[in-house]
Amino acid sequence: MRKFNCLLISVFLLSAVYCFADETKDRLGIKGEKILYSFRIYHSEKIISIVETARKTLEYRFGKPGAVELVYPAVYKKDETVFTLRWYMRPGLGGTNMGMTRLRFEFFNNGYKYRVYFDDYDEDNSQQSGIEIYNPQGKQVADLKGYDVIGSLLVLMDDHRVNTVLMPGGE
């Protein structure tokens, strides 16, 4: 009986490690990296992931498993903070003052502003995720909705690699 229990535990642990490795690969990560936040884009095979690399740096990745189209930053510069997390949280007090969380993970690449977003509204118990892209003139050129979210942007709230800014009134 004891051998059977040990075998059962071993199989469980091995399958848990295997599932985690597959999730990392499936979400544009590689062995030794941690997927902090990721989602699939509706009507597309593309994925967006915010990854902590094996070097403990942050990267934004866009593309398909095995075919990453954009990695930002392309070159890591020590002590350079290129990401901003804008946030707003309101506790739910009932009535017309329902709780809400709004998070925006932003960076600039070649003059374009990328804004990965996550919204959580208590009023209708809804959540939204996606990415907005703005051209250098500030005009929105894309709003790609996401689904199948894993992780959370909240883990970046106190991260020294990210500038954290409060959004007054939730903008």
Helices and strands as residue ranges (DSSP letters): H 2-26, E 34-41, E 47-52, E 58-64, E 67-72, E 83-90, E 100-109, E 112-121, E 126-134, E 140-151, G 153-156, E 162-166, G 168-170
